[in-house]
Amino acid sequence: MPFRSDQTSAVVPFPEGRRAAVAPENPTASLPVLIVLHQETSTPGRVGNALRALGHPLDIRRPRFGDGLPETLEAHAGAVIFGGPMSANDGDEYVRREIDWIEIPLREQRPFLGICLGAQMLARQLGAPVAPHLQGRVEVGYYPIRPTATGRALCPNWPDRVYHWHGEGFELPAGCELLAEGDDFPVQAFQAGHAFGFQFHPDVTYAMMHRWTTRGCVRMDSPGAKPRHLHFEDRALHDVTERAWLKGFIGGWLTRMPRSMTCGLMLHHRCCRSRL
């Protein structure tokens, strides 16, 4: 059953001083972030690095290989579902289970981020269709991205080009805010309250790019895909900006923990300190 909110999503810019919001004095900084991966060798890449740098342990789950998902995110600072070679339209039990599970962070208003497949799963949960490009085109490599006025107000300094690896896209779910758009796949980033979906891959490290362009080289024969050498040439031009933007986004994203939960954790933290 698709999630429906009675309230229109409100876009609130990330606060200044993002790092201070998750400093060690804040008890939420020690909470783990739930990480959902889809292959045995998958890693959270640059997103994982950014979360660890902010003091968050990673609770890594692979539902495809039998890992369960929590019934609540009360013990987590947020959740991220990453990409994978499968489709959000697949009938596999774990795919359906992950899409259904996204209702939990939406209902509890916990910070949620879906990247590529994860964004498509979020779109499906919110009732939007996911489908291949009508002309069979893909985005594999670096492509232009255009933040909307809403996207710039939320988080400034977007990169001009970002890294992609996908053949399906999705429509903007009803009631959501479009944050960035593209050419072949118009919806590149969107927001639904505390939840965000990115069609692109800011998580990809240099080592990940080597693996993907070697093991997934058949993808680069598809219409619209960039040849392997351009992946690395474009990375040299655009990666610094994309990396800096991701760092800023992650810090602001994690400040969206519900106030009631933050206050409760701070009270617990003070009580514990008073007993020392």
ABEGO torsion letter per residue (X at the ends): XBBBBABBBBBBBBBBGAAAAABAABAAAABBBBBBBABAABBAEAAAAAAAAAGBBBBBBBAAAGBBBBABAAABAEBBBBBEABBAABABAAAAAAAAAAAAAAAAGBBBBBBEAAAAAAAAAAGBBBBBBAAGBBBBEBBBBBBBAAAAAABBGBBABBBBBBABBBBBBBGBBBABBBBABABABBBBEABBBBABBAABBAAAAAAAAAAAAAAAABBGBBBAAAAAAAAAAAAAAAAAAAAAAAAAAAAABBAAAAAAAAAAAAAAAAAX
